[in-house]
């Protein structure tokens, strides 16, 4: 496959990715009462002390349905990212782009897991936020290892 066709496929795949994201958001807005759930969640936020005069916003009641909706979105988006990563590998897209997609995939799979845990009531909101930072870090580590691995095999 020539370099120009690879670039064209990559550009089309990124455009398709934006389209899939917008379609998913639209479908979730139509199928679920997402706007109402988000509004209820935001109105329910109260400051919770972290330590001396430092607070973070946390809901005063559980919003299990919202967490379920967001978990389903995270699962759907991570499936797309997984497909995209495989397609990028198959078409020998740039290593940085593949690593970026794999890092994003790690983040969204982790997000889906955390949302599942908080949606089942087995995790507190503060723990969710702390573990979200951990998942973001794992995403960056995954991206770095993917890039290192792809460069090592002379991808």
VOPAGU-2260 file (C-alpha; in pm, 1 decimal, decimal comma):
REM VOPAGU-2260
SITE   aa  ch    i         X         Y         Z
SITE  UNK   A    0       0,0       0,0       0,0
SITE  UNK   A    1     144,2     336,5     -99,1
SITE  UNK   A    2     208,4     616,8     150,0
SITE  UNK   A    3     -53,4     845,4      -7,0
SITE  UNK   A    4    -326,9     582,4      16,3
SITE  UNK   A    5    -226,8     511,0     377,0
SITE  UNK   A    6    -256,2     881,2     460,9
SITE  UNK   A    7    -593,2     897,2     285,1
SITE  UNK   A    8    -723,2     594,5     477,3
SITE  UNK   A    9    -597,2     744,1     803,4
SITE  UNK   A   10    -763,5    1079,3     732,8
SITE  UNK   A   11   -1091,0     909,0     639,3
SITE  UNK   A   12   -1075,1     693,9     951,1
SITE  UNK   A   13   -1034,0    1002,0    1172,8
SITE  UNK   A   14   -1331,5    1168,0    1001,2
SITE  UNK   A   15   -1535,0     850,1    1047,3
SITE  UNK   A   16   -1430,9     846,1    1412,4
SITE  UNK   A   17   -1572,0    1193,4    1468,7
SITE  UNK   A   18   -1888,5    1084,0    1290,9
SITE  UNK   A   19   -1922,9     772,8    1507,1
SITE  UNK   A   20   -1873,7     982,4    1821,2
SITE  UNK   A   21   -2144,5    1229,0    1714,4
SITE  UNK   A   22   -2381,7     947,8    1618,1
SITE  UNK   A   23   -2328,1     780,9    1956,4
SITE  UNK   A   24   -2390,9    1105,5    2141,9
SITE  UNK   A   25   -2705,5    1164,6    1935,2
SITE  UNK   A   26   -2835,7     812,4    1988,4
SITE  UNK   A   27   -2773,6     830,4    2361,8
SITE  UNK   A   28   -2948,8    1168,2    2381,5
SITE  UNK   A   29   -3251,7    1025,4    2199,5
SITE  UNK   A   30   -3269,9     683,3    2366,2
SITE  UNK   A   31   -3195,5     790,3    2723,7
SITE  UNK   A   32   -3315,5    1091,4    2923,6
SITE  UNK   A   33   -2952,8    1199,4    2940,7
SITE  UNK   A   34   -3013,7    1575,0    2964,1
SITE  UNK   A   35   -3251,1    1527,1    3259,7
SITE  UNK   A   36   -3009,5    1291,6    3433,0
SITE  UNK   A   37   -2716,7    1530,2    3388,1
SITE  UNK   A   38   -2927,7    1822,6    3510,6
SITE  UNK   A   39   -3032,1    1626,3    3821,9
SITE  UNK   A   40   -2670,2    1524,7    3882,9
SITE  UNK   A   41   -2541,2    1881,8    3856,1
SITE  UNK   A   42   -2813,2    2018,3    4087,0
SITE  UNK   A   43   -2723,7    1747,9    4340,8
SITE  UNK   A   44   -2353,5    1841,1    4367,8
SITE  UNK   A   45   -2239,1    1956,8    4710,2
SITE  UNK   A   46   -1891,1    2049,1    4834,5
SITE  UNK   A   47   -1723,4    1764,5    5020,6
SITE  UNK   A   48   -1406,5    1830,4    5221,3
SITE  UNK   A   49   -1092,5    1664,2    5093,1
SITE  UNK   A   50    -860,3    1816,4    5353,3
SITE  UNK   A   51    -807,1    2157,7    5520,1
SITE  UNK   A   52   -1020,0    2404,8    5326,1
SITE  UNK   A   53   -1001,6    2199,8    5006,2
SITE  UNK   A   54   -1330,7    2068,9    4871,1
SITE  UNK   A   55   -1445,8    1873,3    4569,3
SITE  UNK   A   56   -1798,3    1854,6    4426,7
SITE  UNK   A   57   -1980,2    1528,7    4493,7
SITE  UNK   A   58   -2344,3    1429,2    4452,6
SITE  UNK   A   59   -2539,2    1402,5    4776,6
SITE  UNK   A   60   -2737,6    1105,4    4643,2
SITE  UNK   A   61   -2653,0     820,5    4403,5
SITE  UNK   A   62   -2732,5     864,7    4034,9
SITE  UNK   A   63   -2718,3     500,2    3930,5
SITE  UNK   A   64   -2910,5     544,0    3605,8
SITE  UNK   A   65   -2674,8     819,5    3487,2
SITE  UNK   A   66   -2373,8     600,8    3564,5
SITE  UNK   A   67   -2535,6     315,4    3369,3
SITE  UNK   A   68   -2595,7     542,6    3068,6
SITE  UNK   A   69   -2238,4     670,4    3077,1
SITE  UNK   A   70   -2105,0     315,7    3117,3
SITE  UNK   A   71   -2294,2     205,6    2806,9
SITE  UNK   A   72   -2154,2     500,7    2615,0
SITE  UNK   A   73   -1800,6     418,6    2732,7
SITE  UNK   A   74   -1842,6      57,2    2622,6
SITE  UNK   A   75   -1974,3     156,3    2279,4
SITE  UNK   A   76   -1695,9     411,0    2226,8
SITE  UNK   A   77   -1425,2     169,3    2344,8
SITE  UNK   A   78   -1551,6     -93,8    2098,8
SITE  UNK   A   79   -1513,0     162,2    1819,3
SITE  UNK   A   80   -1164,1     256,7    1940,3
SITE  UNK   A   81   -1066,4    -111,6    1951,7
SITE  UNK   A   82   -1185,9    -157,1    1594,8
SITE  UNK   A   83   -1002,4     156,9    1490,8
SITE  UNK   A   84    -676,8      42,9    1654,8
SITE  UNK   A   85    -692,4    -292,8    1477,3
SITE  UNK   A   86    -766,3    -119,9    1146,9
SITE  UNK   A   87    -477,6     123,3    1202,0
SITE  UNK   A   88    -241,9    -167,1    1269,0
SITE  UNK   A   89    -367,0    -350,4     960,1
SITE  UNK   A   90    -313,8     -46,4     738,3
SITE  UNK   A   91      24,0      34,9     897,6
SITE  UNK   A   92     -82,9     379,6    1011,7
SITE  UNK   A   93     174,8     595,0    1190,7
SITE  UNK   A   94     299,8     442,3    1514,7
SITE  UNK   A   95     213,9     757,9    1712,3
SITE  UNK   A   96    -143,1     751,3    1588,2
SITE  UNK   A   97    -184,6     382,7    1671,3
SITE  UNK   A   98     -36,6     437,9    2018,5
SITE  UNK   A   99    -270,1     733,8    2071,6
SITE  UNK   A  100    -572,7     523,2    1979,0
SITE  UNK   A  101    -459,7     238,7    2206,5
SITE  UNK   A  102    -412,9     483,5    2493,8
SITE  UNK   A  103    -761,8     620,9    2435,7
SITE  UNK   A  104    -895,8     266,0    2429,9
SITE  UNK   A  105    -732,8     191,6    2767,3
SITE  UNK   A  106    -892,4     506,4    2912,6
SITE  UNK   A  107   -1243,3     428,2    2791,1
SITE  UNK   A  108   -1230,0      62,9    2897,1
SITE  UNK   A  109   -1113,0     177,1    3240,8
SITE  UNK   A  110   -1386,3     441,1    3249,3
SITE  UNK   A  111   -1650,0     179,2    3162,8
SITE  UNK   A  112   -1523,9     -43,0    3445,0
SITE  UNK   A  113   -1528,4     240,4    3699,4
SITE  UNK   A  114   -1874,7     352,4    3590,4
SITE  UNK   A  115   -1994,3      -5,5    3625,7
SITE  UNK   A  116   -1856,8     -22,0    3980,6
SITE  UNK   A  117   -2008,4     308,4    4088,3
SITE  UNK   A  118   -2334,7     219,3    3912,6
SITE  UNK   A  119   -2358,9    -101,2    4113,7
SITE  UNK   A  120   -2300,0      95,2    4432,3
SITE  UNK   A  121   -1975,0     -83,1    4517,0
SITE  UNK   A  122   -1764,4     232,7    4494,1
SITE  UNK   A  123   -1794,8     576,7    4651,2
SITE  UNK   A  124   -1788,2     887,0    4434,3
SITE  UNK   A  125   -1460,1    1007,6    4587,0
SITE  UNK   A  126   -1297,9     673,0    4506,4
SITE  UNK   A  127   -1434,0     698,1    4154,5
SITE  UNK   A  128   -1266,3    1036,0    4104,1
SITE  UNK   A  129    -936,3     913,0    4248,5
SITE  UNK   A  130    -939,4     600,7    4031,9
SITE  UNK   A  131   -1029,1     810,5    3728,1
SITE  UNK   A  132    -694,3     985,0    3772,8
SITE  UNK   A  133    -528,8     641,3    3792,8
SITE  UNK   A  134    -703,9     531,8    3471,2
SITE  UNK   A  135    -584,3     849,0    3296,1
SITE  UNK   A  136    -230,4     765,7    3408,3
SITE  UNK   A  137    -264,5     406,3    3288,2
SITE  UNK   A  138    -382,0     540,2    2954,7
SITE  UNK   A  139     -63,6     745,4    2918,0
SITE  UNK   A  140     150,7     451,2    3027,4
SITE  UNK   A  141     -31,5     226,4    2779,4
SITE  UNK   A  142      27,8     481,3    2504,8
SITE  UNK   A  143     399,5     496,8    2588,4
SITE  UNK   A  144     435,4     116,5    2593,6
SITE  UNK   A  145     245,6      83,7    2265,8
SITE  UNK   A  146     473,8     338,7    2102,5
SITE  UNK   A  147     781,0     171,0    2246,7
SITE  UNK   A  148     662,0    -169,7    2127,9
SITE  UNK   A  149     577,3     -47,0    1779,0
SITE  UNK   A  150     913,9     125,6    1743,1
SITE  UNK   A  151    1092,5    -180,4    1875,8
SITE  UNK   A  152     941,7    -409,4    1613,2
SITE  UNK   A  153    1020,1    -150,9    1343,9
SITE  UNK   A  154     650,8    -106,3    1269,7
